[in-house]
Structure formats: structure tokens, C-alpha cells
Amino acid sequence: MKRALPVFALLLACKGDKDGVAVDDTGSGPAPYRPDLVCPGDAGCETNSGALLAGASAVDITPACFETWDDLDGSSTYSSSHDTFFDCGCDRLCPGDEGYPGPDDYEADGEFKGVWIAGFGSARAAQDIHDPTWARAIALRSGDTTVALISLDAVGWFNNDVDSIREKLVADGVDVDHITLSSTHTHETADTLGQWGPRLGKSGVDADHRAQIIAGVAQAVTEAVAALEPATMKSGVIDSAAPFPETGTRNTVRDSRDPVVIEERVYTAHFARSDGSTIATLINWGNHPEAIGSENLSLSSDFAHYLRQGVEEGVSWESGDQAGLGGVAIYFNASVGGLMTPLGVTVTDFDGVAHEGETWEKTEALGKVIASLALQAVAESSVAADPTVSVRAQRLYVPVENYGFQALFLVGVFDRPTFNYDPEQDINERNTPELLTEVNLVTVGPITMLSVPGEATPELSIGGYDGSRVNSPVVDFLDPTNPNPPDVSLAPAGPYWKEQMGGEHQWILGLGNDEIGYLIPPYDYELHPTSPYLIEADGDHYEETNSVGPSAVPLLQEAVTAITTWAP
């Protein structure tokens, strides 16, 4: 059997090397740059010549165990002094309930076994399940090169947790060279990072659910690899603003931070068997899955649920029906920093019905509109000629400069390793903990995908500092009421990431293999003068309070430039 996941050993081996630069033992200086993983080229993935194979799987990773409660004060947050929980155990069934099977784990123990919903504030405990959350994977192979792409319904997933999945796949002998995992960033499912627990300073991560996710992702990859079969590929792109001339991009997404720069394009990839039936459909588009808002207490993947359902099962409008494609629909979020949100947006669907507020009707409408566009993009695309698969991976260190994040690491809310500092000494500018993260460059036929380890502003990948990427007649490039607008004359001139990536279609895989927070261009990185990172500066500077620090984007830019321009 081909060696599984060779990148795992390579990437872990570089943890002790602060600069990520290979050292020449002859003493002649640094060796020439080469990505940590190159497929085809490395041992075990020498070639990518041959027919394209594809396989897909979806595994339910909805929390298997939690108790529910009654929000007596209507605050949408759980308080043991104001609210009542039902001590019914994992299945949420108590004696006297219909279908009660008998006592189970955590039942009648006097402790609330809650699932803490991530993405807005602390203490938002789930009451029930609106729709399942998933680990959805596609495996792609040409020649000796096999890559698995995973979309995880989670607010984020740390890089060391990605390594845990890789380690399990190695132990299980799964025949895959590399995995790239992107979180959908849904704000309506369990805390997977720690920041949204029952109270400030208390992690919301449940160890059992973390283990369930690791097992679920590994299962999805294993099943996708086992299902590999000859496939044809089509890639498409469609403008999400064009069908709505009165509102443009503002019909589906809002950029809540100046300058307004929105990637309006919805990208698709469709993989089919020889008989034309669908293996998988991939969709790439950037927006926060938070349409249902902060008062929702039901676990959900938000609009991603309706988007995937629409692509698989079809969408019906008064003007006609669009048939679903079947197979496994996989949504990959893109650039969501800035931040890209459906909150405050009125979604008008293709029947002309306007949906406002934070409702399930609006959430469904948003998902169905993007599904409808994705189906159209697939229908209008053509089959790629002889597509092949390749991947490059590069690790890098990023300092944790955010004082608030430093505190969360110290109290154990963020549970991941830090590097290159002395934990016995005070943290300061000369002794700053660093995170190990990564970027990946994956090509599949005409598509090039760049995984970015956080929430990047779209301008990092497409520019738009001239006001050309607003694409809405009802939105200003710069809000005239902004008391502290960015000076776009200082913005970088490029090339931007999508210009560097090459290929016919360029995808950003947001929250790729990590979540280190918002990724903000240095020219517009502003901190509060007296309480940096803890209070946002005047103007649109919320993102700095949830960013690792100003060094992240320059370091990431170096890694992106290196991995995209390197040639054997």
C-alpha cells in the first residue's frame, strides 16, 4: 500500500524550526525554499498522471449527548439561577416521556450537560436540533496523488485537531496523501474552539464531541477514499449580484467593515460517474452562516443546510423547478472577514418574496438562492479535459500578539500548543507565544484552491480598493458616517492572492486547517489607544479584537507568495 499521509510526518517535523527554513548541515547557509509537501514529487505521491478518480461521503457529527433546558427569562442564555434544565441525560428523555428507554449517561446526576453554541456570546446553550451538522468529504486521485477535501460544520477547528485527524488516518492505513479541512464557520453549532462556554473564561469544548468529530471526519475521508471511481469534472462560476439589479450583492451578503469589498462570485465543481450520475458537487462562496442570529437555540448549519439540500434535491420557484443533482453537496466557505454577514440583509428570493430579520424563512431563502445559482453554474459549465490533482503544503509560525487571546491561552480556554517562547517568563514583545499553522495550495483540473487559516477579508484575495467590488447600487464603498474611515490610498497594490494562484478558477478555502481569527490588511489594522485588543478602535475595527495580531497577514502573505510561486 502507498504510504498514507506523508505530509503528517513532514509537517510535525518542522515544529522545532522557528523560521520554517531548512538548514544545510554543511554550514553553507539556508537551503533553497521548498514547500513542506509537494505532490506530485514527494515519496509516496511521485506522479499525478492518469485518469481522475473521485469519491465522496457525508457523516453526521451533530453532538450525540446533551441535555436541554427552559429559557425562563427569555435571555437566550442559560443561567443556573434563572433557568431550569431537564436532567434527562444524553437522549433528553426523562421518565414519563414518550419513548423513554430508561436512564442513560448523565441522567439524574444534578449537573447540566449542555452544548454551548458558538459564534456570538457565552452561555448560549442548545435546546434542540434543527438540522444535522456534518463532516462532508471528497477524495480526489490522479496517478499516485490522493487528496481529501473536508468541509466541517463547525465555527472553526484548530490546526492541532487537524493533525489529530491526520494521525488517525495514518493509524487506520487510509490511502490518502493529504487532507485539507475547511470549517463552514456556522454560528449555530457546538463550540469547538473554547471561546463560547457557559461563562467568560470557561471553555465550551466538550471532549466527547471533539472525539466524535475526529472520528466522524476520519470516517468521511475513509469512506470517500474507498468510494473512489473514474469521474468527469465540470467547473463553473456565476455572479450572485447580477440577478438582483436593484440590490446586487446586498441581496445576500453585507460587508460590515469599510472599505466594502465583496467577492460576488459563486464557484462550483461537479464530479460525475460515467453514467452521468453525481458523485459530488462543491460550492465555494463567502458569507457568515449566522442568518438565524444570536437568539437561536437550535443546533444548525444555518444557510449551508438549505444550500446543500437545494443542490442535492432541487429548488422550486413559481417560475419553475430546478432539478437537484443528487450525490453529496459540499459547501466550502471562502473569505468571510471584514466581516461578510447576512445579518441586516433583506433576502429577496427568486419568487420576489423579501425576507427580513433573523428567521428560519430568511435562512432558508438565502440557502435556496445560492443553491439555485450553483445549479445554474453547473448546468452552464463544460467538462474539463484530463484534470489532474496536486497539492503543496507549507507550515508557518504566527505570534499571538492579542492580549485577550494570550489570557485565554493562559487559563486554558484555547487548548492548543504554543511555540518559541519561555512559558516560565512573562509574556512580552520579546517573549511572545507562537502558533503553528499552515497554508495549502490544491489544484484539481482548472481549479486552484488556497486554504487560509482564518477569516480573511476579501480584499486580500481580490483587491477592490478602487471601489470596483461593491457590486450594489444601494451600498457605499466607504460609509460617509464612519468616524474613522480607512485610508485606501495606503492599501497594497497587489498582486493579490487570486492573481498569484493561477488556474482558471481560484477558490479561497476559509478557515482552512485552522482558525486563528480575522486576517486584516496591515494598512487598516488599528487598535484602541488605551485598551488594545480588548476594546475596538473608533470606526470599523471589531475584527482586531478577534485577531491574533498585526503580524499574521504579512507572515501569511510571505507563505502564500512562496507556495504559489515556487517551481520545481
Backbone hydrogen bonds, N-H to C=O, Kabsch-Sander energy under -0.5 kcal/mol:
donor,donor_aa,acceptor,acceptor_aa,energy
5,L,176,V,-4.2
7,V,177,D,-1.1
8,F,5,L,-1.4
9,A,5,L,-0.6
10,L,6,P,-1.5
11,L,7,V,-3.2
12,L,8,F,-2.1
13,A,9,A,-1.8
14,C,10,L,-0.8
14,C,11,L,-0.7
15,K,12,L,-1.6
16,G,13,A,-0.6
17,D,14,C,-1.5
18,K,16,G,-0.8
20,G,17,D,-1.1
24,D,29,G,-1.0
25,D,23,V,-0.7
27,G,24,D,-2.1
29,G,24,D,-0.5
31,A,22,A,-1.7
36,D,393,A,-1.1
37,L,393,A,-1.6
39,C,391,V,-2.8
41,G,42,D,-0.6
41,G,45,C,-1.9
42,D,38,V,-2.3
45,C,42,D,-2.0
53,L,141,R,-2.7
54,A,229,E,-2.5
55,G,139,A,-1.8
57,S,137,A,-2.2
59,V,135,A,-2.6
61,I,133,T,-2.7
62,T,133,T,-0.7
66,F,90,C,-1.1
67,E,113,K,-3.8
70,D,84,T,-3.4
71,D,69,W,-0.5
72,L,70,D,-1.9
74,G,71,D,-1.0
78,Y,123,A,-3.6
82,H,79,S,-0.9
83,D,79,S,-2.8
84,T,70,D,-1.4
86,F,68,T,-2.4
87,D,85,F,-0.7
88,C,86,F,-2.6
89,G,106,Y,-0.5
90,C,105,D,-1.6
92,R,89,G,-1.7
93,L,88,C,-0.7
97,D,94,C,-2.5
100,Y,97,D,-1.9
107,E,104,D,-1.8
108,A,87,D,-2.0
109,D,106,Y,-1.0
113,K,111,E,-0.7
114,G,112,F,-1.3
116,W,114,G,-0.5
116,W,204,G,-0.5
117,I,115,V,-0.6
117,I,124,R,-3.4
118,A,189,T,-2.7
123,A,197,G,-3.1
124,R,121,G,-0.6
125,A,123,A,-1.3
126,A,115,V,-2.9
127,Q,297,L,-3.4
128,D,297,L,-1.1
130,H,128,D,-0.5
130,H,299,L,-2.6
131,D,299,L,-1.5
135,A,59,V,-2.4
136,R,134,W,-0.5
136,R,151,S,-2.6
137,A,57,S,-2.7
138,I,149,L,-2.2
139,A,55,G,-3.3
140,L,147,V,-3.0
141,R,53,L,-2.2
142,S,145,T,-2.0
144,D,47,T,-1.3
145,T,142,S,-2.0
146,T,144,D,-0.6
147,V,140,L,-2.7
148,A,178,H,-2.3
149,L,138,I,-2.7
150,I,180,T,-2.8
151,S,136,R,-3.0
152,L,150,I,-0.5
152,L,182,S,-2.3
153,D,134,W,-2.7
154,A,152,L,-1.9
155,V,190,A,-0.5
162,V,158,F,-1.7
163,D,159,N,-2.2
164,S,160,N,-1.3
165,I,161,D,-1.6
166,R,162,V,-2.4
167,E,163,D,-2.8
168,K,164,S,-1.9
169,L,165,I,-2.4
170,V,166,R,-2.3
171,A,167,E,-2.4
172,D,168,K,-2.3
173,G,169,L,-0.5
173,G,170,V,-1.2
174,V,169,L,-2.3
176,V,174,V,-1.9
177,D,146,T,-1.9
178,H,146,T,-1.1
180,T,148,A,-2.4
182,S,150,I,-3.0
183,S,511,L,-1.2
184,T,152,L,-2.8
185,H,154,A,-2.3
186,T,154,A,-0.5
187,H,289,P,-2.4
191,D,116,W,-2.5
197,G,194,G,-0.6
197,G,202,K,-0.6
202,K,199,R,-2.1
203,S,201,G,-0.5
207,A,205,V,-0.6
210,R,206,D,-2.5
211,A,207,A,-2.2
212,Q,208,D,-2.1
213,I,209,H,-2.5
214,I,210,R,-2.4
215,A,211,A,-2.4
216,G,212,Q,-2.5
217,V,213,I,-3.2
218,A,214,I,-2.2
219,Q,215,A,-2.3
220,A,216,G,-2.4
221,V,217,V,-2.6
222,T,218,A,-2.7
223,E,219,Q,-2.8
224,A,220,A,-2.3
225,V,221,V,-2.7
226,A,222,T,-2.3
227,A,223,E,-1.3
228,L,225,V,-1.5
229,E,54,A,-1.3
231,A,52,L,-2.3
232,T,272,A,-2.2
234,K,270,H,-2.2
235,S,382,S,-0.8
236,G,268,T,-2.3
238,I,266,V,-1.9
240,S,238,I,-0.6
240,S,264,E,-2.4
244,F,241,A,-1.9
247,T,244,F,-1.3
248,G,244,F,-4.3
249,T,471,N,-2.3
250,R,247,T,-1.6
251,N,248,G,-1.8
252,T,249,T,-2.1
253,V,249,T,-2.4
254,R,341,T,-2.3
256,S,254,R,-0.8
256,S,339,L,-2.2
260,V,477,F,-2.5
261,V,259,P,-0.8
262,I,469,R,-2.6
264,E,262,I,-1.1
266,V,238,I,-3.0
267,Y,265,R,-0.5
267,Y,284,N,-2.4
268,T,236,G,-2.5
269,A,282,L,-1.9
270,H,234,K,-3.1
271,F,280,A,-2.8
272,A,232,T,-1.9
273,R,277,S,-3.0
276,G,273,R,-1.8
278,T,325,L,-0.6
279,I,271,F,-3.1
280,A,271,F,-1.5
281,T,328,V,-2.0
282,L,269,A,-3.2
283,I,330,I,-2.5
284,N,267,Y,-2.4
285,W,332,F,-1.4
287,N,285,W,-0.6
288,H,340,M,-1.6
290,E,288,H,-2.1
293,G,290,E,-1.2
296,N,293,G,-0.7
299,L,128,D,-2.7
300,S,188,E,-2.6
304,A,301,S,-1.3
305,H,302,D,-1.6
306,Y,302,D,-0.7
307,L,303,F,-2.3
308,R,304,A,-2.5
309,Q,305,H,-2.4
310,G,306,Y,-2.3
311,V,307,L,-2.0
312,E,308,R,-2.3
313,E,309,Q,-3.2
314,G,310,G,-2.0
315,V,322,Q,-2.0
317,W,320,G,-1.9
320,G,317,W,-1.4
322,Q,315,V,-3.3
323,A,321,D,-0.5
324,G,313,E,-0.7
325,L,311,V,-3.1
326,G,312,E,-1.8
328,V,279,I,-1.4
329,A,327,G,-0.5
330,I,281,T,-2.9
332,F,283,I,-3.5
332,F,330,I,-0.6
333,N,331,Y,-0.6
334,A,285,W,-0.7
336,V,334,A,-0.8
337,G,456,A,-2.2
339,L,336,V,-0.5
340,M,336,V,-2.1
341,T,254,R,-2.4
341,T,339,L,-0.5
345,V,342,P,-1.9
347,V,345,V,-0.7
347,V,355,H,-2.2
348,T,346,T,-0.7
349,D,347,V,-0.6
349,D,353,V,-2.4
352,G,349,D,-1.9
355,H,347,V,-2.2
359,T,357,G,-0.7
363,T,359,T,-2.2
364,E,360,W,-2.8
365,A,361,E,-2.2
366,L,362,K,-2.6
367,G,363,T,-2.0
368,K,364,E,-2.6
369,V,365,A,-2.5
370,I,366,L,-2.1
371,A,367,G,-2.3
372,S,368,K,-2.7
373,L,369,V,-2.0
374,A,370,I,-2.5
375,L,371,A,-2.6
376,Q,372,S,-1.9
377,A,373,L,-2.5
378,V,374,A,-2.4
379,A,375,L,-2.2
380,E,376,Q,-1.8
381,S,378,V,-1.2
384,A,233,M,-3.4
386,D,384,A,-0.6
390,S,443,T,-2.0
391,V,39,C,-2.9
392,R,441,L,-1.9
393,A,37,L,-1.6
394,Q,439,V,-2.5
396,L,437,T,-1.9
398,V,435,L,-2.2
400,V,433,P,-3.0
401,E,399,P,-1.2
401,E,548,V,-2.0
402,N,548,V,-1.9
406,Q,402,N,-2.4
407,A,403,Y,-2.1
408,L,404,G,-1.9
409,F,405,F,-2.1
410,L,406,Q,-2.2
411,V,407,A,-2.0
412,G,409,F,-0.9
413,V,408,L,-1.7
414,F,408,L,-1.5
415,D,413,V,-0.7
416,R,414,F,-0.9
419,F,434,E,-2.4
425,Q,422,D,-1.8
428,N,431,N,-1.0
431,N,428,N,-1.3
434,E,419,F,-1.9
435,L,398,V,-3.1
437,T,396,L,-2.8
437,T,435,L,-0.6
439,V,394,Q,-2.4
440,N,451,S,-0.6
441,L,392,R,-2.6
442,V,449,M,-2.7
443,T,390,S,-2.2
444,V,447,I,-2.6
445,G,388,T,-2.5
447,I,444,V,-2.2
448,T,505,H,-2.8
449,M,442,V,-3.7
450,L,507,W,-2.6
451,S,440,N,-2.3
451,S,449,M,-0.5
452,V,509,L,-2.2
454,G,452,V,-1.7
455,E,517,G,-2.5
456,A,454,G,-0.9
457,T,519,L,-1.6
460,L,457,T,-1.6
461,S,458,P,-1.4
462,I,458,P,-2.2
463,G,459,E,-1.9
464,G,462,I,-0.5
467,G,464,G,-1.7
469,R,464,G,-0.5
470,V,467,G,-0.7
475,V,472,S,-1.0
482,N,479,D,-2.0
488,V,486,P,-1.2
490,L,487,D,-2.2
491,A,488,V,-1.3
497,W,460,L,-2.0
498,K,461,S,-1.9
499,E,496,Y,-0.9
500,Q,496,Y,-1.6
501,M,497,W,-1.6
502,G,498,K,-0.7
504,E,446,P,-1.2
505,H,446,P,-2.2
507,W,448,T,-3.1
507,W,505,H,-0.5
509,L,450,L,-2.7
509,L,507,W,-0.5
510,G,333,N,-2.0
510,G,508,I,-1.0
511,L,454,G,-2.3
512,G,452,V,-3.3
512,G,509,L,-0.6
513,N,181,L,-3.9
513,N,511,L,-0.6
516,I,453,P,-1.6
518,Y,546,N,-2.2
519,L,455,E,-2.7
520,I,518,Y,-0.6
524,D,521,P,-1.6
525,Y,522,P,-1.6
526,E,524,D,-0.9
528,H,535,I,-0.7
534,L,531,S,-0.9
535,I,531,S,-2.2
541,H,537,A,-0.5
541,H,539,G,-1.3
545,T,542,Y,-1.6
546,N,543,E,-1.4
547,S,544,E,-1.2
548,V,516,I,-0.8
552,A,549,G,-1.3
555,L,551,S,-1.9
556,L,552,A,-2.7
557,Q,553,V,-3.2
558,E,554,P,-1.9
559,A,555,L,-1.9
560,V,556,L,-2.8
561,T,557,Q,-2.7
562,A,558,E,-2.4
563,I,559,A,-2.7
564,T,560,V,-2.2
565,T,561,T,-1.8
566,W,562,A,-1.4
